[in-house]
Amino acid sequence: MRSLFVRLLTSSAVVAVCSITATAWLAASSTSGAIQREQGQTLASDAQINNSLLGYASRHPDWSGVTATVRDLAARNSRRIALTTEKGTLIADSATAGTPLPARVSAVVDPLAVDVTLVPGAARDRIDPRAVGPFLLSAPDRARLVRAATAYAACAGRTGQAVQMTVSNTGRPVVTTTSKQAVQEPRPMPSTAPMVMGACDATTFSTPTRAEKAALKQLNRLVSRCLKGKSAERGSVGLDFAWVSREKRPQGAEPDQTISSCIVTARKEQLDPYVAPSAYLYIGSPAEATGQRIPLPSIAGAALLVLVLTVGVSVMAARRLVRPVNALTHAARRMRDGDSSARVTVRTTGEISELATAFNEMSEHLQRMEEQRKAMVSDVSHELRTPLSNLRGWLEAAQDGVAELDPALIASLVEEILLLQHIVDDLQELALADAGKLRLHVEPVHLGDLLDQVATAHRGRAEAAGLTLTTAITDDPSLSADPVRLRQAIGNLVTNSLRYTPRGGHITLGARQDGDHVVIEVTDTGVGIRAEYLPHVFDRFWRAEKSRNRRTGGSGLGLAIVRNLAEAHGGTATVTSVPGVRTTFTLRLPS
């Protein structure tokens, strides 16, 4: 008990200490990492939300349809998202109406003035590249230019060029070629160039469309108005929004700051009617935990509390477990010392209670087996003593010359030997049945013929005793069994009925089909069996009246053999009786 108790308590304590230590270490060491990861995820989420709303603003002249986009972004990022005008008027909000806005603005969504903190790769003019305004190609123009660019790319590929084709935000295809023979930097092919090489014509897709020409004309007019009085350089803006000067300047020289500034101003003025006005973006805190660092005293206090609770629960559980185990140990020792009445009383439920119940059942079974063993030894010695005493007495008398071995005496001695042989044979059959070595030779059996054979074999004794022996077969049931063993079992039942049925009585052998079983019954009108004796009828050497000997009551093994033979066939043997009226022995065998 002490060893089991200590082991349970030690194991629980060790598990508790290890789990608490590991939990505390993980909580303390992962806090900073969790905070850093959360900050990175928050920044990435903010940038993604801002980028999505910038894309919406670049393609829509107002915010009237942005509510669905805001709610979708809020659901995918588990964040609250709200948009307001610069004057504070609510445009869209993923939260329910009346919910206060977050304390501060997260960003300003303006496609003409991109926030470089959330879009690190923004262009120097801070114009969102998706804001193309009047330069956006129609579907027919886009399809026509893509076909022309594809044909040009195929032509360039056949002339030994590495070709790559992309589509800009306006829908215009852009073709880039690189020589395969020489290692050199990729040389972009501007869409405005009339020809790239003599063999392949790029004019069909590099020439501006009617809409693009109108947009370029408007843009150049805005640039000229901005440059008036500031710069005398003549030139124009192309489809790539670069300044093309008509004056000679060094190769690769950039336009002056005034021209660049005017191009940006003109572009913003041109795009303004096509993009949504600037709006304030509010983004709520993430739904995840803030990841604050847990103070060390709190961790230590929680660990100590868990340890105390674990040890306390372990002590209670160990005591409740050890108490019935100790009782089982004492009961087992009593049984070892010969006390077959040892029992265990357990008031709990569960596996220990089942173990105690199994132990009590085993103890009761062993007690019954011991009582049966003692009774059987006594009965066997009693049954063998009488014929052996008779044999010894008559043989000693003949040896001393007191008795003469005449035919009558020899016949009496042979009868005693046959009785001994019968008892020994019965004991051997019971031993084989107990060991599971009783062999059966199963074959189809015709019960009508078998019962007639048994009745014929015993009809002489029945007539001599003044009894009537008949058979009654219903529906001619079919059965597979060992015919020899089955005749032996039925014969034992008939012999028992002949012994206990007075003159003028009636014995009936019957058989019938009952579902998947065949029922064989031996019914007599004998003295019957009292109700308290019925459970012991098939016990070995049992007699209702102890005064009867083997001549008046048999050896007491015949019915035990009947039960073993029935069980060997997979069936059962039972008995019912009304004293003084009727007794019925029933064999129920699977058909």
N, C-alpha and C positions, 0 to 999 in steps of 0.2 A: 504494500500500500504506500509506504513512504517513498519507494523508488518511483512509482507511477505518479504520485502527487508532485514530487520534486521535478520530474521530467516535464510534466505538463506546465507547471508554473514557470520553470526555466525557459522552456521553448516559447511560451507566450511573451515573457518579458524580453527575450532576445529579439523576437519578431517585432515587438512594439518599439524597442530602442532603435533597431535598424531602420524601421519605416519612418520613425520620427526624425532621425538624423538625416536620412536621405531627403525627406520632404523639406526639412528646414534648409539644407544645403542648396537644393534645387531652387527653392523660393528666393533665397538670398542671392545666389549667383546669377540667376536668370533675369532679375529685375531690370538691370541696366540694359541687357541685350533686348529685353522685351520693349523697353522704352524706345530704344534706337530703331528697332524694327517698326514699331508703331508710328514713329515720326516719319520714317521713310515711306511707309505705306500711305500715311495721311497726305504727304506732299505729292506722291504719285497720283493718289486719288484726286486731289485738288487740281493738279495739272490736267488730268484726263477730263474732269468735269468742265474746266475752263475751256479746253480745246474743243469739246463737243458743242458748247454753247457759242464759241467763236465761229465754228463752222455753220451753225444755224443762222447767226447774225449776218454772215458773209453772203448768204444766198436768199435772204428774205428782207424785204424793205421795212418790216416792223416785227414786233414780238407777239402778235395776236395769236399765233398757233403754237407757242412754245410750251404750253402747259403739259402736253403729253410727253415731250422730250424731258422736261424737268422731272416728272414723276418716274419716268423710266430710269433716268440717271440715279435718282434717289434710291430706287429699289435695288439697282445693281451694285451700288456702292455702300448701302446701309447708312446713308447720310441724309440729313435734312438739307434741301436746296431751296433757296428763294431768290427771286430777281425783283429789283425795284428800279424805278427811274431815278435820275439824279436828284429829283425833288422829293423822293421817298415814297412815291405811289407804287403800290404793290402790282407787279406784272404777273408773277406766277409763284406758287409756293407748294411744296410737297407735303407740308404739314396741314393739319386741320385749320379751319378759319378761326381767327382770334388768337392763335399761338404767337407769343412775342418773338420778334426776330432775334438772331444772335447778337451779341454785344458789339461786334465789329465787322466791317466789310472785309471779305476774303480777297476780292479782286474786282477790277472794273472791266467789264466785257465790252470791248470796243474794237471791231475789226479794222478800224483805221488808225488805232493807237494801241497796238498789242502790248500787254504787260510782259516785259522781258524776264521778270522774275519767275513767271510760270511757263514762259515759252523761251527757253535759253537760246534756241536757234533761230529766233525771229530775224527777219531782214532788217537792214539798217533803216529803211523807211518806215518800219513798224506797221506796215500794211499786211494784213493776213493774205497770203497768196490765193486763198479760196475766194476772195472778193474780186471778181472780174467784171461785174457790172455789164456794160453794153458790149464787152468783148466776148461774152459767152456765145458760142456758136449754136445755131439751130441744129436739130437732129439731122435734117437732110445734108446740111453743109458738113457736119461732123462725119457722117458716113462717107460722103464723097471724098473728103480729104484723107480719111484713113485708107480708103481703097487706093488712092493715088500714092500715098506714102508707102503702102505695102508693096506696090508694084516697083516703086523706086528702090526700096530696100532689097527686093529680090534681084533687081538689075545690078545694084552695087555689090551684092554678094557674089554674083557670077564673075565680076571683074577682080576678085581677090580681096575684097574689103570685108572686115568684121563689122557687121551692122547691128545696131540696137535701136529699137523704136519705142518711144514712150509717148504718153498723151498728157498734155498740160491741163491745168485747171479750167482753161477756156474750152477744152475739147479739141484743140489743134494738136496734130501729131508732130513729134519732134524726132528727127532721125540723126543718129550719131554714128560715124564710120571711123574705123581704125585700120591701118594697113596691116596685113598679115605677114608681109615680107620683111618689114623693118620694125624694130622695137622703138616705138615712139608714143608720145602721149596721145590719148584719144582726142580727135579733132572734131568738135561738134559742127554739125552742118546747120547753120541758121535757116529757119523756115522762110526768111525773106530773101535768101539768095536765089537768083534766077536760075543758076546752073551750078552744079558741083563738079561735074566732069562731062566731057563731051559725049560719052556713050550713053549716059543715063540722064533723063530730064526730070528736074525737080520743080519745074515751073508750075506744074499742075497743082501741087499741094503747098508750095511756098508763097504763092501769090495771095495777098489778103482778099478776103471775101468782101461783098458789098457792105455787110454790117460792120466788119472790122475797119473798112475804109472810112465809114461814117464816124465810127468811134475814134479813130486816129485823128480825123479832121477836127473833131470836137476837142480832143486832148491837146493837139498842137495849137489850137486857137486859145485855149486856156493858158498854155505855157507862154505863148507870145504876149498875151496880155500881162502876165506876171513879169516877163523880162523887159517890158517896155520901160525905157529910161534907166535900166540896170545893166544891160549887156547888149552889145551891138553884134555879137557873134551870130551868124546865120546858120540854121540847121533845123532838124526835125526829130521827133521821137518815133521810133519804130515799134514793131509788134512786141519786141522784147523790152520795151520801155527804156531803151538806152538812147542817148543823144547821138544823132548822126550829124556831124558838123559838115558844112559845105566849104569850110576854109581849111587850108593846109595847116596841119599841126603834127608834131612828132608822133611816130607810130607808138601806140599804146598809151598815149597821154589821156588823162582823165579830164572830163569837162570841169570847168571851175565850179566852186561851191554855190554860186548864185544860180547857175543853170540847174544843178542837182536839186537845190532847194525848191526851185520853181516847178520842176517835174513832179516832186512829191506833193507839193501844194495843189497842183493841177489835178493830179490823180485822185487825191482825197476829195476835191471839189466835184470831180466827175463821178466818183463812186458813191457819194453821199446819198443820192436818192435811191440807190439800189441796196443799201445795207441798213440793218436795224440801228436805231440810235443807241448810244452807249448806255449801259445799265450797271447797277451795283449788284455784285454776286455775294450772297451770304451762304456759307457752308457750315452746317452744324458739326458737333463733335462726333467721332466714330462711336458705333454701338458697342465696341469692345471696351474692356476694362482699361482704366487709365494706367495700370501697371505701377502704382506707387510702391515704393520700397517699404517692406514690413519691418518695423523696429525689432531689433534683436531681443529685447526683454519680452516682447509679445510672443515671439517664436519660442523662447525658452519656457515661458509660462504655459503655452499651449502644449508643448512637448511633455512637460511635467504632468499636466492634467491627463493627457492621453495615457501616459505611462501608469499613473495611479489607477485610472479606470481599467486599463488592461489587466493589471495585476489583480485588482479586486475581483473582476469578473472571472479571471482564471482560477483564483482560489475557490470561489463558489462552485464553478463548474467542476473543478478537480475533486472537491469533497463529495459532490453529488454523484460523481462517476466512481469514485473509489469505494464508497460505502457499499453498494451492492456487489462490487467485485470482491470485496473482503468477505461478504456473506457467502458468495459462491465458493470462495476458497475454503472456508470452514466447512461448508456442506460437503464439498468434494473430499476433504480429509476424513470426515465422518464416514462417508461411503467407502473410502479406502480401508478404514478400520473395521468394516463389516456391518455398519449401520445402514441397511437398505431403506430405512424410513426417513433419511435425511431430505429435507425440503428447504426451499428458499422463498422468503416473502419479500417482494419488491413492490413498493407503492408508486413508483414512477412509470412513465410510458416511454416507448421508443425501443432502440436496439437492446439496451440492458434488460428491459422488461421481457423482450422476446427471448433473450438468452436465458433468463431465469425460468421462464415458462418451459423452454426446451429442456433445461436441466431437470426440472420437476417431472416432466413427462418421461425423460430418460430414467430417472430414479424409480418412478412408479413401474415402468416397464421392467427394469432390472429386478425389482421386488417381486413382481408377478412371475417372471422367469425363474427366479430362485425358488419361489414357492412351488411352481410347477415341476421344477427339477427334483426337489425333495419328494414331492408327491409321486412323481414317476418312478424314482428309485425305489420308494417304498412299495408301490404297486407292482413293479416288475419283480422285485424280490418275493412279494407275496404270491404272485401268479406262478412263479417258477418253483417255489418251495414245495407246494402240494404234490405235483406230479413227481418231482425228484424224490420227495420223502416216500411216496408209494413205491417207486421203482427200487429205492434202496432197501425198504422194508421187505418187499417180496424177494428180492435177490439175496439178501442176508438170510432170510428164512429158508430159501432153497439151499443156500450154501451150508447151513447148519443142519439140514435134513429135516427141518420142521415142516416145510411145505414141499410138495412135489410139483415139478414143472410140467403139468399136464396141459393139453391144448387150451383149456379155459383160462388158466393163469397166464399162459403165453399171450393169448388174445388180449387180456386185460393190460398186460405190460406194453404191448404194441400200441394199444389205444392211448396209454399215458405218453408214450414217445411221440405219437402223432399230435397230441395236444401241445407238447413242448415245441415240436416242429412248427405248428401253426402259430404259436405265440412268437417264435423267433422270426418266422417269415413276415408276420405283421410288423414287428419292430424294424425289420430291415427295410420294408417298403416305406414306413414312416421316416426313417433316417434318409432314404434316397429323396423323398419328397422335400424334407427340410433342407437338404443340400442342393436342391434344384437339379438333381441328376436322374429324376424319374423319366424314363424314355417312353414316348408315345409314338405309335405307328398309326397315323391318322389316315383314314380312307372314308369314302361315302358309306353311310350306314343306313339300312332300311329298318326304322324303329319297330315296325310291326313284326318283322321276323325276329328281331333281337328280343323284344318283350315276350314273344311266344316261346323262345328258347329258354329264357329265364323262368317263365311260368311252368314250362314242361319239366325243368330240372327240379323244381320245388313242389310240384303238384302231389307227388307221392307223400311227402312229409305233411303237406296240408290236409290230404284226405285222412291220413293216419291220426291227425290231431282234430279231425272233425271240422275242418275249415274249408271255405269256398275261395278258390283263387281264380280270378278272371283278369282279362286285359280289355282296355278301351282306348282306341286310337281315333283321333279327330283330324281329318283333312290330310292324313298321311304326311306329316312334316318331314323335311329333308335335313340331314345332319351329317357333318364331317367330324369323325372322332375315332378314337382307338376302340374297336369293338370289344376286345378282350378286357381292357380296363373298365369300359362302360358296363359290361356284363357283371364284372366283379363288384362295382359300386352298387348297381341295382340289386344284385344278389345279396349283398350285405344288408340292404334295407329290407328285402323280403324276409331274410333270416331273422332280423330283429322283430318284424311284425309277427312272424310265426311264433316267436318266443313269448310275446306279451299279449296275444289275442286268445281269449278263452274259446272253448268248444262252441260250435254253432256260429262263430264270427265270419266276417267276410273281408278279403284282402283284394284290392283292385290295383292293377298296374295300368297307368294312363300316360298318354303323350299328346301334345298339341303344339301348334305354332302360336307364338306370341310376339308379333313384330319381327325383330331381328334375332330373336332367341327361340329356342325349343325348350319347352317345359315338360319334364318327366316327373310324374307323381306316383308315390306308393302310399295308398290310403288303407288303413285298417280300422276295425271296430273294436280295438282292444281296450285295455285298462286306461290308456292315455297317460299324459305327463302333466304334472302340475306346473302352473305358470312360472313359479320361482325356479323351477329346474330347467326350463327351456334353454336359457343361455349357456348351460353346461353340457348339453346333450352330446355335442361333438368333441368334448374334451377327452383326452386319453385316460383310460382306466376309470372313467367316472361311472357311478351307479347311483340311481335314485335311492335305492335301499342298500345300505352298507352291509346288511346281513347276507345278501345274496353272494353266492360263490360263482366260480366260473362255469359250474354245471347248470345252474339255474339262471344266471345272468350274463353268461359269456365272458370273454376276456376284457371287454371294455375298450377294444381297439378298432372294432369294425366300423363304427360311425366316424371315428377320427380319420380312418382310411378313406371313407366316402368323401369327406370334406376335402382332403388333399387331392383326390383324383378329380373332383369337380374343379378345384382351383387350377390344377395342372392343365385342364382343358379351357381355362379362361372363364369359368363359370362360378356359380355359388351353390351352396347346399344350405337349405333352411328347413325348419320344422314348425308346424302349428298343431295345437292339440286342444281338444275339449275332453277333460277326464271323464272316462266311462262312456263316451259317445264316439269320438273319432280322433285319429291322429294321422297327419299327412306330412310325409317327407317329400321335399321338392328339390329337384336338380334343375337349375336354369343355365343352359349352355348356349353359347353363340352358334347360330346356324351356319 
